[in-house]
Amino acid sequence: MNEPQQKWTETIGANHSLFDLKLKEVWKYKDLVYMFVKRDFISSFKQTILGPIWFFINPILTTIVYLVIFGRIAKLPTDGAPPLLFYLAGVTLWNYFSASLLATSSTFTGNAGIFGKVYFPRLVTPLSIVISNLMRFGVQFILFILAWAYYYYKGEAHPNIWILATPFLIFLMALFALGVGMIFSSLTTKYKDLAMLLGFGVSLYMYATPVIYPASSLPGFFKKLAYYNPLTGIFECFKYAWIGVGDFSPAMLGISTIIILILLMIGIVVFNKVEKTFMDTV
Amino acid sequence: MLALKAENISKQYRLGQVGTGTLSHDLNRFWYKIRGKEDPYLKIGETNDRTTKGDSEYVWSLRDIDFEIEKGDAVGIIGRNGAGKSTLLKVLSKVTKPTTGKIYTNGRIASLLEVGTGFHPEMTGRENVFLNGAILGMTRKEIKRKFDEIVDFSGVERYIDTPVKRYSSGMYVRLAFAVAAHLESEILIVDEVLAVGDADFQKKCLGKMNDVTKGEGRTILFVSHNMTAIKELCSSGILLHQGQLTYSGGILDTIAEYQKSSEKQSIYLHEGPLETALGNENIKILEFSVKPTKGQFLDIESGIKILLRFYNFKENINIDTTFELRTYEEAVVFHTGAPITTQNDSQKKEYVVEFEIPPHLLNTGNYYFKLMFGEDQRIPLFVANEIIGFEVENVKMGKNINVLPGIIRPDFNYIVK
C-alpha cells in the first residue's frame, strides 16, 4: 500500500529522561496559570465583607504582637531602625515566603482530584500558587511603603540605591519557595511524614532567619552559619536598602542566589519525576 | 494513517496500604537499579481478578496491551468492571504513566474522564468555562471564540453570571460537558460521562460526539457500559478482560464477543477439599447454580431456579446471604437476600438456600449474580463478584420476534374492554 509516512507527535513511555523538563509545554499552558491565579483570588474573598482588607489586617496585627513581645519584652535590638518599620519589613517578606512554601508543598496531595482526571503540566500549579501569593504580597507591600514613607518623612529611614534590587529579591524568594516547595510536595506523595515536618519546620525556620532580629546581633559562629541560609542575604539586603540598617554585603546575595538556583533545579527535576506516577501512591 | 499506537502497555499497582514498607521497597529497587538490574517487583504480580484473594501485593491492572487506532476512528472500549478500562484511559491521557510499554500519538489528546474537572463552586459559570477550558488545554483565545457556542449548547445562558454552586446538578453537568464538547483536539478520550444528565441531554451529547467523529473526522476512544450508545457511536471496539486485551475488531463483533465471554458457566460447583473452595475464613462456597424451573432452556417463560450451597465457619452469630442480580450494563435488577440464622445460632456446617425467579419477570439478556454473605445484615463476611452469569433467551411475543426493550418483561393481566 502506498500510505503516507506515519508520523508521531508524542510518545508516552515508561521511562523518561530526568532532564526532560517540558518547560515549553508549561509556556503553552500560561492561560491556565492565569486562570488558577484568578481562581485563588476570587475564592479567597467571595462572601467576606472586608475582602482584600484582610491582607492588611494580618501583617498589622502580627507586627504589633512582635513589637510588644520581641521589642518591649525581649528587647531584641533592631540595629537602630524604628522597630515598627523593622518588624513590618520582616513580616511582609516572611509572610510571602512561608505562604508560598506551605501552599506549593501540598501541590500533589491537595490537587489529587484534578490531577487524577486530566493532564496538564503539573508545574503549572506551584507556579500559579507562587504568583497568586505575589499578588497578596503586593498588597501588603503597599502597607509597608505607607509606613516607610512616614518614617522617611521623619528622617528615620535611610534608603539607598539597593532599593532597585527589590524586585530581584522578591523574585529570588519566589524561586526559593518554589524550589523547596516542589521538593516537599514530591516527597509527601509517598511519605506523608514530611508534611508534619514542614508544618513546624517553617515556623522554626523563621527564627533561623533574620526576621525579628538583625543578622549583626548574632554571635560569631551563628553569623557564619546564617550566611548559608539563602533568606539571610535577601532579608538583610531588603532592610539595608529601605531602612539603611544591617549587615549586608553583595557576597551574601551571591551565595543566596547560587543556593536557591541549585535547590530550584533539584525541585524541578524531582517534581517532574514524581508527577508521572504520583497518582498511584498519593 | 494511525492516530495512536500502543505497544506492550502494562500497569502495575500495589495493593493494600501504600506507605507501609514503601521505604524498604524503594531502597531495594534503588539497590537493584544501581547494580543495573531490573526492578525486582516487576516480576511478581498477578492478573487482576478481584474475586479471589491473591498472594502477591502487586497486581497487573493492565498487561501487555497492544493496539493501533486509525485516524478518524471511533473506538469503544468494552469490559466488565475492573477489566482495566479506566486504567487504560488514564494511561492514554497521561494522568499516570505505564509501568512498561510505549504509546505513540499523532495529534493533541484531550481527555474527558470526568465532567467539570476543576470547576470552582464560588466562581460564575462564565469564569468556570474559562477555567475548565484552560485545564482541558484550550487557550483563552480559543475559549473566547467558542464561548457563545458553548453557552448555547449548555442551555444555561440565563445563569452564566451566577456562581455554579447555585446551579442544579443538571445545569452543572450541562455546562461542564458543553466545554468539553468544544475541545479542538485530534484525539478525544471519553469515559462514562454520558451517564449523567437527563435523557434529552444524553441524546444531545451523543449527537455531538457523533458529529465529532463522523463530521469532523476526529478520533474518539469511548468507554461505556451502555452498549446501545457504543453501538451507535463507535465503528470498532477493544475488549478487555482482567487487564488483558482479549479481542479487537468491528464494534458488533466485539460486543458479541463480550457477551459471549460474559456467559460464564451458569453453575459453580466445587469439588475437592473444602479449603480450596471459593471463599475465605468465614465462608466457603460449594455450589451456586442457575437452572430453568421447567424445561431445558433458560428463557422468559421458564422461570429460574437458584441454588446456593455453602459451608459456614462462624458459630453463634446471625448470618445472611444477599443475592444481587445485575445486567452487563451494570444496572442492578434486584438486591435481596435471606437470613440463614436469626437466633444467634449459626453452626459450623453446610447450608443450602434455594429460591425461584418467577417466569415472565426478566427480559431477554445477559445477567450475572453478585453474592454477599453478612453478619446481622451489616458486617460483610464474604463477597463474591460475578460468581455466575447466565442468559435469558427470547420468547417471541405473538408475531413479533424482536427482543423487547427493558430490563424486566412482566406479563401483566391486561384487561381490554
Interface residues (C-beta under 8 A of the other chain):
Chain A: E3 P4 Q6 K7 W8 T9 E10 T11 I12 G13 A14 H16 Y29 D31 L32 Y34 M35 F36 K38 R39 I42 S43 K46 Q47 G113 I114 F115 G116 K117 V118 Y119 F120 K190 Y191 K192 K276 T277 M279 D280 T281
Chain B: M1 L2 K5 Y13 R14 V18 G19 T22 L23 D26 K90 V91 L92 S93 K94 V95 T96 K97 P98 T99 T100 G101 K102 I103 Y104 T105 N106 G107 R108 I109 S111 L113 E114 T117 G118 H120 E122 M123 E127 F130 L131 A134 I135 L136 G137 M138 T139 R140 P163
